[in-house]
Amino acid sequence: MKKVCMVITDGFEEIEAVGTFAILRRGGLEVDVYSLLDKDAQGRFGLTCTKLHPFSALKAEEYDVLVLPGGPQYKALEASPEVQKLIKQFMDEGKIVAAICAGPTILGRAGYLKGRRYTCFTAMNEDFGGTYQEDYAVRDGNVITGKSAAAAIDFAFAVLEAAAGKETADKTKKEIYYKNC
């Protein structure tokens, strides 16, 4: 089973973090959420996530997938040398790196979107040296990007498919869309 680490801090976009977490867990993946603050983190709209793992304890070698939700938190994630080192390690090892909304700008400014197809929150698109697409979710190799909070479900399913396969993603979609709650 693939293991996922998600990194958040104050200002994370709740839909992107919680929605992605829920879909990946429904798909059978183990998902650990780490706080850059090493304590609780409060989302953009006031949701507080508790019992988070301290970022200082994150061991990249234990994970196959890195997820970076967006929201105003992207500034703190981008400014963190430790987060930049984590992203670099995942990229160097060819592991899945997934970022949504403002999150892809972290990847773009670090040069990881050069020559790749990607998406991000439209207003935050800069010349990252790749090909910007208007799609809700875009996968190019080991990099998965999502457009915005409205794209959270498509983004999460793209991550699930990359990590667990199309059959698992399709089965999970069927459970969500066609079965009772």
C-alpha positions in Angstrom: 0.0 0.0 0.0 1.3 3.4 -0.9 1.8 6.0 1.9 0.9 9.6 1.5 2.2 12.6 3.5 0.4 15.9 3.3 1.9 19.1 4.6 -0.3 21.9 6.0 0.1 25.0 8.1 -2.2 27.9 9.1 -4.2 29.2 6.1 -4.5 25.8 4.3 -7.5 25.5 2.0 -9.9 23.2 3.8 -11.6 21.7 0.8 -8.3 20.8 -0.9 -6.8 19.3 2.3 -9.8 17.5 3.8 -11.4 16.5 0.5 -8.1 15.0 -0.8 -7.5 13.3 2.5 -11.0 11.7 2.5 -10.8 10.4 -1.1 -7.3 8.9 -0.6 -8.4 7.2 2.6 -11.6 5.9 0.9 -9.3 4.5 -1.8 -7.3 2.6 0.9 -4.2 4.7 1.1 -2.5 5.5 4.3 -2.4 9.3 4.7 -0.5 11.2 7.4 -1.0 14.9 7.8 2.0 16.9 9.0 1.9 20.4 10.5 4.7 22.7 9.5 4.0 24.4 12.9 4.5 21.1 14.7 1.1 21.7 16.3 -2.6 22.2 15.3 -3.2 24.1 12.1 -6.1 26.4 11.3 -7.6 26.5 7.9 -8.4 29.6 5.8 -12.0 29.5 7.0 -11.4 28.6 10.6 -11.4 24.8 10.6 -8.8 23.6 13.0 -7.0 20.3 12.4 -5.7 18.6 15.5 -3.6 15.5 16.2 -1.3 16.3 13.3 2.1 14.9 13.0 4.9 17.3 13.6 6.7 18.3 10.4 10.0 18.0 12.3 9.4 14.2 12.5 8.6 13.6 8.9 10.8 11.0 7.2 10.5 11.3 3.4 11.8 7.8 2.9 8.6 6.4 4.5 6.3 7.9 1.9 5.5 7.5 -1.8 3.4 10.6 -2.3 3.7 14.2 -1.2 0.5 16.4 -1.2 0.6 20.2 -0.9 -2.9 21.8 -0.6 -3.2 25.4 -1.5 -4.6 28.4 0.2 -2.7 31.3 1.8 -0.5 28.7 3.5 1.5 28.4 0.3 3.6 31.4 1.3 4.8 29.7 4.4 5.4 26.3 2.7 7.3 28.0 -0.1 9.5 30.0 2.4 10.4 26.9 4.4 13.8 25.5 3.5 12.7 22.2 5.0 9.7 22.0 2.7 11.8 22.9 -0.3 14.3 20.1 0.7 11.3 17.6 1.1 10.0 18.5 -2.4 13.5 18.2 -3.9 13.9 14.7 -2.3 10.6 13.5 -3.7 11.4 14.9 -7.1 14.9 13.5 -7.2 13.5 10.1 -6.3 10.7 10.2 -8.9 8.0 10.0 -6.2 4.6 11.5 -6.8 4.4 15.2 -5.9 0.9 16.7 -6.0 0.0 20.3 -5.4 -3.3 22.2 -5.9 -4.5 25.8 -6.4 -1.6 28.0 -5.1 0.5 24.9 -4.3 1.8 24.4 -7.9 3.4 27.9 -7.8 5.8 26.5 -5.2 6.8 23.8 -7.7 6.9 26.3 -10.5 9.1 28.8 -8.8 11.5 26.0 -7.8 11.8 24.9 -11.5 9.9 21.6 -11.3 7.2 22.6 -13.8 9.7 23.4 -16.6 8.8 21.4 -19.7 5.7 19.9 -18.0 2.0 20.3 -18.5 0.4 21.7 -15.4 -2.4 23.7 -13.9 -2.8 26.0 -10.9 -5.1 28.8 -9.7 -5.3 30.9 -12.9 -4.4 34.2 -11.3 -1.2 32.7 -9.9 0.1 31.3 -13.2 3.5 32.6 -14.0 5.9 31.6 -16.7 7.1 28.4 -15.1 8.6 27.1 -18.3 5.9 24.5 -18.9 2.5 24.4 -20.6 -0.4 25.7 -18.6 -3.7 23.9 -19.0 -7.2 24.9 -17.9 -8.0 21.4 -16.7 -9.1 20.7 -13.1 -6.2 18.2 -12.7 -3.2 17.6 -14.8 -0.7 14.8 -14.4 2.7 14.9 -16.1 5.0 12.1 -15.0 5.3 12.1 -11.3 3.8 15.6 -10.9 0.1 16.2 -10.4 -1.4 19.7 -10.2 -4.9 20.9 -9.5 -6.5 24.1 -10.5 -8.5 25.3 -7.5 -10.7 24.4 -4.6 -13.5 23.6 -7.1 -11.1 20.9 -8.5 -10.4 19.2 -5.3 -12.3 16.0 -6.2 -10.7 15.6 -9.6 -7.3 16.4 -8.1 -7.7 13.8 -5.4 -8.8 11.1 -7.9 -5.8 11.9 -10.1 -3.5 11.4 -7.0 -5.4 8.2 -6.1 -5.0 6.8 -9.6 -1.3 7.6 -9.8 -0.7 6.0 -6.4 -3.1 3.0 -6.4 -4.0 2.5 -10.0 -7.0 3.1 -12.3 -9.0 0.2 -11.0 -8.8 1.5 -7.4 -9.7 5.0 -8.4 -12.6 3.8 -10.5 -13.9 1.6 -7.7 -13.7 4.5 -5.3 -15.5 6.9 -7.7 -18.3 4.3 -8.1 -18.6 4.1 -4.3 -18.9 7.8 -4.0 -21.1 8.6 -6.9 -23.4 5.6 -6.9 -23.8 4.1 -3.5 -25.6 5.4 -0.5 -23.7 7.3 2.2 
